[in-house]
Amino acid sequence: MSDPERLTRKIRAALAPCSLGRWPTPLEPAPALARTIGLDALWLKREDRSAPRCGGNKVRGLELLLAGVPAGSVFVTVGGTGSTHCLATAVHAAALSCRAALAQFPQPETEASRAVAAACDAHAALVVRAPTRAALPLALLGAWRGAGRLGPRRWVPGGGAHPRAVVGHLLAALELAQQLPGPPDAIVAPLGTGGTLAGLLLGVAQLGWPTRVIGVRVAPVLVANRWRTLRLAHRAARLLADHDIRVPDPAARTPLVIADGRGGKGYGHPTPEGESARRLAAEHGLVLDSTYGAKAFAVLLQRGTWNVQRVVFWHTFGVPSPPPEPAR
């Protein structure tokens, strides 16, 4: 089944996602920015505009992960204090008359991570923050137990890294095919827990594109790696096969490039390259966060011998506005 629109309808009919986002997300050409960084063409896939309540790439996965759950359920998940997945889970659970309990580990403070943490506090029913990363298991236990006092519990993997969520990002790639005049040389996206990249790999393989999928690692190698990403894609393909929907396994079909964007200090720490890229993007009206978007965009400034000239940049996250201060 090569027609992207037809395949999209078949997947949605089989897996019955709930409705959280507004699709398609915009695909914006950025010719001035492309010239500045030496590309022939650059498009911005605006996943940050996926939903008015709380946008970002995580919404696509949550439409499948939260589907069919009774009102009053409590979703338990885990992430850093600046986790966009935690925030999106809390906001969109509430939209479905459910709640969220979050277990979080500390990450370096930036403007974006502080805004996300404040928004998590505002939207989640329960936030249990570990004082150190080593204490995260205890925080997770506390969140799980606390959620049990609020209602029926449902577990959502950190980052939404689940085969159902991967299918949501496959749908994003099929959507992209209906927006572009032809295959790009590369799609560049941050690589954290791997769900977004796995879905893009499935989509590119299904479309038969020669496109390179470039994941910029922003999380530890234990989480953000080739094996885990391909395994997520394979499990999503098996899930679809169980519904009589066949898509190619991308392992042998799609060029996957993993670039390291973490810098010396690790997850959540801004890097000099990322901050330079963030400032350059801001000059062209593109607002990037330091943890994900800036590091991914920095790779476009250092792409070396990849020989890519027509690129789609996957803009995964828009920094939330700070919550209003309470009236005095």
SULQUIWO-V538240 format. One record per residue. N is the residue number from 1. RES is the residue in one small letter. NEAR is the number of other C-alpha atoms within 10 Angstrom. Layout:
BEGIN
n = (N/N)
res = (RES/RES)
near = (NEAR/NEAR)
END
This chain:
BEGIN
n = (1/2/3/4/5/6/7/8/9/10/11/12/13/14/15/16/17/18/19/20/21/22/23/24/25/26/27/28/29/30/31/32/33/34/35/36/37/38/39/40/41/42/43/44/45/46/47/48/49/50/51/52/53/54/55/56/57/58/59/60/61/62/63/64/65/66/67/68/69/70/71/72/73/74/75/76/77/78/79/80/81/82/83/84/85/86/87/88/89/90/91/92/93/94/95/96/97/98/99/100/101/102/103/104/105/106/107/108/109/110/111/112/113/114/115/116/117/118/119/120/121/122/123/124/125/126/127/128/129/130/131/132/133/134/135/136/137/138/139/140/141/142/143/144/145/146/147/148/149/150/151/152/153/154/155/156/157/158/159/160/161/162/163/164/165/166/167/168/169/170/171/172/173/174/175/176/177/178/179/180/181/182/183/184/185/186/187/188/189/190/191/192/193/194/195/196/197/198/199/200/201/202/203/204/205/206/207/208/209/210/211/212/213/214/215/216/217/218/219/220/221/222/223/224/225/226/227/228/229/230/231/232/233/234/235/236/237/238/239/240/241/242/243/244/245/246/247/248/249/250/251/252/253/254/255/256/257/258/259/260/261/262/263/264/265/266/267/268/269/270/271/272/273/274/275/276/277/278/279/280/281/282/283/284/285/286/287/288/289/290/291/292/293/294/295/296/297/298/299/300/301/302/303/304/305/306/307/308/309/310/311/312/313/314/315/316/317/318/319/320/321/322/323/324/325/326/327/328)
res = (m/s/d/p/e/r/l/t/r/k/i/r/a/a/l/a/p/c/s/l/g/r/w/p/t/p/l/e/p/a/p/a/l/a/r/t/i/g/l/d/a/l/w/l/k/r/e/d/r/s/a/p/r/c/g/g/n/k/v/r/g/l/e/l/l/l/a/g/v/p/a/g/s/v/f/v/t/v/g/g/t/g/s/t/h/c/l/a/t/a/v/h/a/a/a/l/s/c/r/a/a/l/a/q/f/p/q/p/e/t/e/a/s/r/a/v/a/a/a/c/d/a/h/a/a/l/v/v/r/a/p/t/r/a/a/l/p/l/a/l/l/g/a/w/r/g/a/g/r/l/g/p/r/r/w/v/p/g/g/g/a/h/p/r/a/v/v/g/h/l/l/a/a/l/e/l/a/q/q/l/p/g/p/p/d/a/i/v/a/p/l/g/t/g/g/t/l/a/g/l/l/l/g/v/a/q/l/g/w/p/t/r/v/i/g/v/r/v/a/p/v/l/v/a/n/r/w/r/t/l/r/l/a/h/r/a/a/r/l/l/a/d/h/d/i/r/v/p/d/p/a/a/r/t/p/l/v/i/a/d/g/r/g/g/k/g/y/g/h/p/t/p/e/g/e/s/a/r/r/l/a/a/e/h/g/l/v/l/d/s/t/y/g/a/k/a/f/a/v/l/l/q/r/g/t/w/n/v/q/r/v/v/f/w/h/t/f/g/v/p/s/p/p/p/e/p/a/r)
near = (11/11/12/19/14/11/18/17/11/15/19/15/10/14/17/13/20/17/18/23/21/15/14/17/19/17/19/14/14/16/13/13/19/18/12/12/13/13/18/12/19/24/22/19/23/21/26/22/22/24/20/10/13/24/27/22/26/28/28/31/27/26/21/23/26/24/15/13/17/12/15/16/22/30/27/28/24/27/22/26/27/27/23/30/26/31/28/26/31/29/22/25/24/19/14/19/13/21/26/31/32/31/26/28/23/16/20/15/15/16/13/22/23/18/18/26/21/18/23/26/16/15/20/22/19/23/25/21/23/20/12/12/14/10/13/21/15/14/23/24/13/20/23/23/14/20/23/16/10/16/15/15/20/19/14/20/16/17/23/25/23/21/24/26/26/33/31/28/25/30/25/23/24/24/19/23/20/13/15/12/8/11/19/21/18/24/27/24/27/30/28/23/26/28/32/33/30/32/32/27/32/31/29/26/23/24/20/14/18/15/21/21/23/22/28/26/26/26/22/15/14/9/16/22/18/18/13/18/26/22/16/26/31/22/18/26/24/17/17/19/12/11/12/12/15/15/20/19/21/22/18/9/16/22/17/22/14/17/17/18/27/24/16/9/9/16/19/22/18/23/20/12/19/27/19/16/22/22/15/19/18/12/10/12/11/15/18/26/21/21/28/27/24/26/30/32/27/22/21/18/16/11/11/9/6/11/10/18/15/18/22/25/22/23/28/24/23/22/19/19/11/14/12/6/6/5/4/3)
END
